[in-house]
């Protein structure tokens, strides 16, 4: 039995690889969610006029890889205090959010958000939204598994974005 988890964390290229390496994760798809038009294109979403966010939809086996572990990975990929985009990617289509598919996911997402906010790890409040999952639209094929298809471009983009430097600094206190 599989479930879906959907996370927006800025550029979807950077959100695939962290999830795409574990037993129990069947598929990680780049796409768009949360907007007001059907079947949006990358150019439409990037314009910031559709209301969609770049996101990943993960098909997983909860008995092998629980949702709580997905949440742990998600939080460690973003700046949860920034609601204007993520790192060098600015604008509404690059905001971070958790799209929940059921009440159990909502309860776990809310708890982890509250725990992270109370942890004192960040100087600003955790503002990442938790929203009901709506229709997810698969992105164009050239966006799928971008880190595999275009490794050099992917690695350069990650480095230049400031994402890795921020994450390293924010999570260096995490026990190994």
Buried (B, 14 or more C-beta within 10 A) or exposed (E): EBBBBBBBBBBBBBBBBBBBEEEBBEBBBBBBBBBEBEEBBBEBBBEBBBBBBBBBBBEBBBEEBBBEBBBEBBBBBBBBBBBEBBBEBBBBBBBBBBBBBEEEBBEBBEEBBEEBBEEEBBEEEBBBBBBEBEEBBEBEEEBBBBBEEBEEEBEEBBEEBBBBEBBEEBEEEEEE
